[in-house]
Structure formats: structure tokens, C-alpha cells
Amino acid sequence: MKFGAIGALLAVLAPSAPEQQFWAWFVGNESRVRTIASGHEPIAEELAAQLSKVHPDLTWEVGPPAKERELIISAGGIKEAFPAVKALVAAKPPLSGSRIIAFRPRRAPSFTVELGSRKFDPASMWFRADPDHGKVGITVFVPGYVEGDDAAGQAVYLLLDNALGEYDVETRVGFIDIKAVPNAPERQGLQPFVKLPAAVDGSQGPAH
């Protein structure tokens, strides 16, 4: 057997990289992925299972139905999984009906979050930005916040991801603190939450 034939045989027998395995699965199921509506469909569970084979912390989101539907590959806010997101998206093949996006992108900073019976509206929130070792430390002021309010903490992180995007939250933001909104006379130096993207973009630090 010639060397070239041996090499071809080894290539067939050798297991492909997890990224290649994922995209091989995706190409065969792209039309089904495009039908995801609630996230509870069997194909949604299959998609999550396939991503976990690449890295256990990878998650996904889909955009609204469109001619070219968005599939967002996310690290779930876990910085250690960022290289896996980049490698997976870099390995994607040409696709006819899907647009693949690395990391949760920025959305409108006015995006509200509902957790159970509570609604967290950024229009009622404030923030202060402070230097933090080359990054931006952010203190978010939430109406009625009390220490240990886990729901408010979860909402703030979701709001930050929406306002800044997953990548910038992990790479450009330093400390994140949460406090109750002070009385009006004590709000000097604070800014409305909707101005947060401009404050971070105007700071020094690594950008995507």
C-alpha cells in the first residue's frame, strides 16, 4: 500500500475533533434547529447535548425566525470556556440557513428581566463606573435592593450581559457590586443604567 493511501486510511479511522463532530451533526440537523421555538423541543435538547460534547459549559440561544436564523454559541459567562466558543465558531462550515454568532451579543440596555413575580427594569437603575486595574469596575444601584437578594443579583448579571455583551462583561469589566438606589440628593456621580455601554466603551481596556 502506498504512503498516500495509508495516510488516507488513517484519516478515515482517526476520530475527528469535537468541533468537526458538532458541525457534522449540525449540518445534518440544521433544518430542525431552525424550527426551535420554545427551547423545549427534542431538537433543542439534542443541540445542548451536542454542544456539551465540545465543552460542558457551552450553551446556545436562537434568534427569531428569519431567512437566515441566528444561532448564538455562548460560554454561559464562564471565561474558561471562551476558547471553546472561539474554536467551535472558527471551525464552522459554510451554512445556507444559519448565521453563527460567538458569544451573546449586546442588546438594548433598556431590556427588562422578569424572574418569577419580580420585574427588573433598567430604567429605574443607576450605575457608577470606577477604574479597576485596567478594567471598569461597575456598581449597579437597584431599587429596594437588600444584601443577599439573589434574584436581584441574577437580574443584574443578565442586564449587564444584555447591555454590554457576554465577551465584554468578562474581558473589560472588573468588579461588579450591587447596592440599593440612594435618595435623590445622594445620587451625584451616578448615571442612568442605559448609559452603561457608552461608559465602558469610553474606558481603557481590552475590546473584542
C-alpha positions in Angstrom: 0.0 0.0 0.0 1.4 3.4 -1.0 2.1 6.1 1.7 -0.7 8.3 0.4 -3.2 5.5 0.7 -2.1 4.8 4.2 -2.5 8.4 5.1 -6.0 8.5 3.7 -6.9 5.3 5.6 -5.6 6.8 8.9 -7.6 9.9 8.3 -10.7 7.9 8.0 -10.0 5.8 11.0 -8.9 8.7 13.3 -11.6 10.3 15.4 -12.4 13.9 14.3 -12.1 16.8 16.6 -15.1 17.6 18.8 -15.7 20.8 16.7 -15.8 18.8 13.5 -18.2 16.2 15.0 -20.5 19.0 16.2 -20.7 20.7 12.8 -21.2 17.3 11.0 -24.2 16.8 13.3 -25.4 20.4 12.8 -25.3 20.2 9.0 -27.5 17.1 9.1 -29.9 18.8 11.5 -29.8 22.4 10.5 -33.4 22.5 9.2 -34.6 21.0 12.5 -32.6 23.5 14.6 -34.3 26.3 12.6 -37.7 25.1 13.9 -36.8 25.7 17.6 -39.4 28.0 19.2 -39.7 27.3 22.9 -36.4 25.7 23.6 -38.2 22.6 25.0 -38.3 20.7 21.7 -36.4 17.4 21.3 -34.1 19.1 18.8 -33.2 21.7 21.4 -32.2 19.0 23.9 -30.1 17.4 21.2 -28.4 20.7 20.4 -27.5 21.2 24.0 -26.2 17.6 24.3 -24.0 18.0 21.2 -22.6 21.3 22.4 -21.7 19.7 25.8 -19.5 17.2 23.9 -17.4 20.1 22.7 -17.3 21.7 26.2 -19.6 21.1 29.2 -20.2 24.8 29.7 -21.3 25.8 26.2 -24.8 27.0 25.8 -26.9 28.4 23.0 -29.6 30.8 22.0 -31.5 31.2 18.8 -32.8 34.4 17.2 -36.3 35.0 15.9 -37.4 33.1 12.8 -35.8 34.6 9.6 -34.4 33.6 6.3 -31.0 33.3 7.9 -31.6 32.3 11.6 -29.1 33.3 14.2 -27.5 30.6 16.5 -25.6 32.1 19.3 -22.8 29.9 20.9 -22.2 31.1 24.4 -19.8 30.2 27.2 -22.5 30.9 29.8 -20.4 33.7 31.2 -17.6 31.3 32.1 -14.4 32.7 30.9 -12.6 29.3 31.0 -15.0 28.2 28.2 -14.2 31.2 25.9 -11.5 29.4 23.9 -14.0 26.6 23.2 -16.6 29.1 21.8 -13.9 30.7 19.6 -12.6 27.3 18.3 -16.1 26.0 17.6 -17.2 29.1 15.7 -13.9 29.2 13.8 -14.5 25.6 12.6 -18.0 26.2 11.2 -18.5 25.1 7.6 -20.5 27.2 5.0 -24.2 27.1 6.0 -27.1 28.1 3.9 -29.7 29.0 6.5 -28.0 29.8 9.8 -25.8 32.7 11.0 -23.5 31.6 13.8 -22.5 34.1 16.4 -19.8 33.7 19.0 -20.9 34.9 22.5 -24.2 36.6 23.5 -24.1 40.0 21.7 -25.2 43.3 23.0 -28.9 44.1 23.0 -30.7 47.2 24.1 -29.6 48.4 27.5 -33.3 49.0 28.3 -34.0 45.3 28.1 -36.0 44.2 31.2 -35.7 41.0 33.2 -38.5 39.1 34.8 -37.7 36.5 37.5 -40.8 34.9 38.9 -43.1 37.6 40.0 -40.4 40.3 40.0 -39.6 42.6 37.2 -36.2 44.4 37.0 -36.4 47.5 34.8 -33.0 49.2 34.0 -34.9 52.5 33.5 -35.1 52.6 37.3 -31.5 51.6 37.9 -28.3 53.6 38.1 -24.6 52.8 38.0 -21.2 54.1 38.8 -18.0 53.2 36.9 -14.6 53.1 38.6 -11.1 52.1 37.4 -10.2 48.6 38.4 -6.7 47.5 37.4 -7.1 48.4 33.7 -10.8 47.3 33.6 -14.0 49.0 34.6 -15.5 48.3 38.0 -19.2 48.7 38.0 -21.6 49.3 40.9 -25.2 48.9 39.9 -27.9 50.5 42.1 -31.2 48.6 42.2 -34.4 49.9 43.8 -35.1 48.2 47.1 -32.0 46.0 47.0 -31.0 44.4 50.2 -27.9 42.3 50.9 -28.4 38.7 49.9 -31.1 39.4 47.3 -30.1 36.6 44.9 -32.8 37.4 42.4 -31.6 41.0 42.0 -28.0 39.7 41.7 -29.1 37.3 38.9 -31.0 40.0 37.2 -28.1 42.4 37.3 -25.8 39.9 35.6 -28.4 39.3 32.9 -28.8 43.0 32.4 -25.1 43.5 32.1 -24.8 40.7 29.5 -27.6 42.4 27.5 -26.2 45.9 27.8 -22.5 45.0 27.1 -22.4 41.6 25.6 -21.0 38.4 27.1 -17.5 38.9 25.8 -17.1 42.5 27.1 -18.5 41.7 30.6 -15.9 39.0 31.0 -12.9 40.8 29.5 -13.5 44.5 30.1 -15.4 44.6 33.4 -13.7 44.3 36.7 -15.6 44.1 40.0 -19.4 44.1 39.9 -21.1 45.4 43.0 -24.9 45.8 43.7 -26.4 48.4 46.1 -29.8 50.0 46.8 -30.6 53.2 44.9 -29.8 56.1 47.3 -32.1 59.0 47.8 -32.0 61.7 45.1 -29.6 64.1 47.0 -27.1 61.2 47.2 -27.1 60.3 43.5 -24.4 62.8 42.5 -21.9 61.0 40.3 -24.3 58.2 39.3 -25.5 57.6 35.8 -28.7 56.0 34.4 -28.1 52.3 33.6 -28.9 52.9 29.9 -25.7 54.9 29.6 -23.5 52.0 30.7 -22.4 50.8 27.2 -21.0 54.3 26.4 -19.2 54.5 29.8 -17.5 51.1 29.2 -16.7 51.9 25.6 -15.1 55.1 26.6 -12.8 53.4 29.1 -9.4 51.8 28.6 -9.1 48.1 28.4 -9.2 45.2 26.0 -12.0 45.1 23.5 -13.5 42.3 21.4 
